[in-house]
Structures are given as structure tokens and as C-alpha cells.
Amino acid sequence: MNSVIMGTGYTLVHVPDMVINNGTTQTTERIVNPGSEYMEKLPHHLRSYEDAVGYMPNQTYIGNMTPEELASAEQPWYGKRMEKAERFGKFGEIMPEDEFLLLMQACDSFDLVFLSREFVTETKSKLEKHPLIEEAILSRIKDGVDDDEVERFVAEEHAEPLYYMNKLVGYVKRAHDVDPNLSAHVIHENIASKATCVLSLLHVIRQSGVAKEAIDYVIDCSEEACGDMNQRGGGNFAKAAAEIAGLTSASGCDVRAFCAAPAHAIIHAMSLVSAGVYENVIVAAGGCTAKLGMNGKDHVKKDMPVLEDVLGGFSILISKNDGIHPEISTRIVGKHTVGTGSSPQAVITSLVTDPLERAGMKILDVDKYAVEMQNPEITKPAGAGDIPLANYKMIAALAVMHKEIERSGIVEFTKKHGMTGWAPTQGHIPSGVPYLGFACHDILEGKISNAMIIGKGSLFLGRMTSLFDGVSFLVCKNSGAKEESSVSEDQIRGMLANAMREFAATLMEKQG
């Protein structure tokens, strides 16, 4: 029996100081071209937290704006703020950098993250008001150290500096003297990924109404890989994040496949649940500091704000069929095989038309396609074009080849079956999964019947193969079949309503 998607959580963290100090474009520039004009101009092109919250693609990511509303909004989207934009949304939130630094320390299990005493004093009260951050997490935050210690470790001990508002407020220690996999830079990357994953886990639990102790398994599909010199990608981010989030009954593992990893991980999860191995599996991912400001040079050159200033995270809860929530079909799964080839037509054929034809379906039978949902406002200035639109045109071209539409219908197809991109360029984050929250909502509301999620990846980046990669799956309306232990529809709706009420009440209480 098919598994179902019980809930989704989407989070962003606005980290402008990490753009300067941790994004690969900037760290590389500092080495090869110190004192460059770009690095001099960069601080003047960073957005405030309020601007990042008000940015319409970001509000879409957390569920406060629909893809349709975003598509109808006049571009450019930057330089404007969405009316009544809020930090918290239907699916998640946009966290500020100062609170995130405290969350990073709470996620530190080996005394590697230190913050100044003054910073902790000024910031901890803010995080205490967060409706999902419980005492078990808050209690992991240390009182702080003297400023002299922070400066000494950064200057003399190869520590990675932590900044807030361009002020040095802490550091991340190296975890080994000579192991490059445990350097301060890598530890910083990994803890940032872990912390964003934890935040998304908390939100999917809140949004779904499922108890923490009911989660059996977590699969992390982010872009980082933790380990040491003897097993540099050994992991396990999933179990590490589950520990901090309080998922005490969960085990887990990591899945890596570049940008296609989320789709691979969801296929793994739905297979585990459908087979009866586990009842509740979460697929989750944290953010990637290396991708911050990746296209920053082009944004600054065009006098734009640097839009890649957020870390992205998401969590998808996949559960036993309850007869209500959208199903993930085990029959309609596409894959880019070793022998597929790397031409765009071959890739889309293997991921779209091949699995549909095996199920007796046509391209037009799918209401919505979620491809690489990068925000075009980020990619177009860098010369990469509108990536979602290019994918939709390719699918439409296949529909023409299969005589499902006329060539003159390509534009209409892209509008009806496609969407404007809104996801940050965090690599794995845009690859199909940002739409799952909206897809589930629209299927439950009867607005659409199904949606195909397409994940694609660039395996050649690892220099182990020249192959491309990709998988796809179909989310569809529930057939109404329930498993024996399932609860009633009224109970499900009641659980969700109670969860939303409790979240709102906690938010009001904590914020006074």
C-alpha cells in the first residue's frame, strides 16, 4: 500500500555575515584576489533581516504566499517587501542570524562552538521566546566566554570566526590538529547544516501534529558529509539532528546524491513505509554555507542585493496510509539510468515520459510538475537563465513529440503545468521538494489531483563519473484505502487543528 505525506516543514535562516566569511565564492576570492573590488563592495549589497523576511520568494518558501501569487507579482521582487510579511509561515519560518548562532551552539556536542558572554546575554532571551525551542535545547547553550578568548582562538588557534552585524561574537574550534575533515571550517559547515536540519524537524512535527516519539527513522539528504580522515563521509547527520530535536525513538542514516538527493531519499522513505518496516519516516536536510553568495559577483556587478543570503532547510514526514493524506505512488517512479545518456531530452524522457507510459498515463495527466525550482531572480543575472522555465519547455516539447499538444501550446503548457521558481540556490534544496507543501495542500483541497516531483543531480562534480543523475515520483490524491491502525478523518483534522492552535498559543505566550 502507498505511503502518505503527513506534513512538511520549510525553514530559512538569514545569515549575511556568513555570506562574507563562509560562502565559497567569497573565501576563494579572499585567497586568489585579496582586497578585490568585489569584496570591498559586498558589505554594501547585503540585505537586512527585514528585507529578507519581506522578500516574496522567501515568503513563498515558508507558505505565506502561493506560487501563483508569486508568479503574478511584478519583477524584480527584490527592493520590495511583501505586505504583512511574517517570520513564521504555514510551513516554517525565517530565523535571524543571532538566534541561529545560539542554535548552532545548542547543536554542538563536543564543545567546539563558543560565543561571547555579552552576545549570549543579549540574544538568549530572544531564542527563549521561540515557540518550538524547548528547555532541552535551551539548556545546551553555554553562558559565554570573554572577548579576549574569542579573539585569541581566531588569531592563534585556527578557529573559524563567528560574526553578527560584522562584529566578532564567537568562534568554532577545530576538532583535530591535522585532520582536514575536522578543521574549524568544516566543523562550522557541518554544525550549520545540522542546526538548520533540527529547525526544519521541529517545524514538520508542529505542522503534522504527529508526536515526536512516533517518529521511527530520519533520512538526511543535505550536501555536507561529516566524518574524519579515516571515513570522511561516514555521517550520521540524520541521527545527530534527531537527537537535538528530541526524536528519541528514531534511528536514521544519510543519503547523498548531490542535488537529486532529496528525491532519492523520499523514494527510500516511502519504500520503507510501504513495506511496513517503519510507520513514520522523516526526510530532512539542512543548509549549505558554501553556497552562500555563490552568484554574488554577478549580483553586485548588476547593483543588486546579494540574494543568496539564506541557509535552507526542509523536512517531509512520510507515514502509513491513513486514507486521507496525499499518497506517493510506488508505480510511477522515474530514474536516470547508467545508459540513459546526458542530453536534456534523454534526461526528461527517463524522468517523465517513461514512468508515465509504464503506468498508462500521458504527460497532460499530471497536473503540476515540480522541477529544479531555483528563483530566476538569482540565476538569470549570472547567465544561467530561468532554470524552472527551461525544464518546463523541455517537458512541453516532449508533449509536442507525443502529439499531446501543438507546438503553439508550449507557452500555455508551461503556465498550466509549471511554476515560477522561488527556492534559494542551496543545491539540494530547490530540486523539486519545495513544492511538496503546496502540492499536499492543493490535493487535499481538491485543486489538483497529482504532482510529479523531479530531482536532478550532477554526479560529475565529484570527479568519480561523468554521469548525470535524476529520479522522479508522483504524489496523488489518496485512494481512500486505510491501514488497520489508521485514525479517522475527523481525528486527523482534529490533530492538525489542535497542533495549529497550540503553536499559535505558544507563540503568543512566548512573545508576550
Summary of the structure (lengths in Angstrom):
residues: 512
radius of gyration: 22.2
end to end distance: 46.2
largest distance: 71.0
contacts: 1858
relative contact order: 0.15
helix: 46%
strand: 18%
